[in-house]
Amino acid sequence: MVVKNISIKDKVYRMLKEEKQGEESFSDVIEKLITKRKIDLKDFYGVLKDSTVLDELMEKIREYRSEARLRI
């Protein structure tokens, strides 16, 4: 395993230390935090299929586009 040294602010060190659980390494904590950020949009596929929110949103978009054409 290759090891790299990095410099971080004391405040960031304390924040990472608070995130650590048990025998978890700082590398594990950083990896966990970075991985959490990544969102797979496929997880949201179909989530609104039975909702009226999408229809309402599309209607609002049509209204705004219509109003924009009238102002030109």
N, C-alpha and C positions, 0 to 999 in steps of 0.2 A: 504494500500500500504506500503510495506517495503521500507525503505530508507537506503541506504548505503553511507558512506563517502569514497571518494577516493582522493588520492593525485596525482596531475598532475603538470608538469612543467609550469612555467608562460607563456612560449612561446606557449604551447599547449592550455592553457586557452584562450589566445588572439586569437588563430586560431579558437577555438570553438565559441568564442564570435562573431567573424566575420561571422561564418556560421549561427548563430541564426537569425531567421526572426520573427519580431513582438513579440508576447507573447510566442513564442516557448521556452520550457525549454531546459536546457543542456542535459537532458536525451533524449528528442525528437531528438536533433541534433545528439547525439551519435548513437541512434538507426537508424536514417536515414542514417548516414554514413556507419554503419555496414551492413545494409540491401542493400545498393547500391552495395557493393562488391560482393554479392552473385549473380552468374549468373546461370541461368537454361539453360543447354545445349540443352534442347528440343526446346528452342526458335530459335536455329540455324539449326534445322533439315530441310533438303531440300533446304537450301539457295544456294547451289552450283549446284543443279540438272540441270540447264540449262546453266551452265558455262563450259568453256573449261579448267578452272584453275585446276580442279580436274584431268582431263585427262593428262594435262601437268605435274602435280605433280607426278602422278603415273608413267609416262614415265621416269621422272628424277630418281625416286626411282629404277626402273628397271635397268637403266643405271649404277647407282652407285653400285648396287648389282652385276651386271655383271663385272664391273671393279674390284670390291673387290675380286671376285672369281679368276680373272686372275692373281692378285698379289700373291695369296697364292701358 
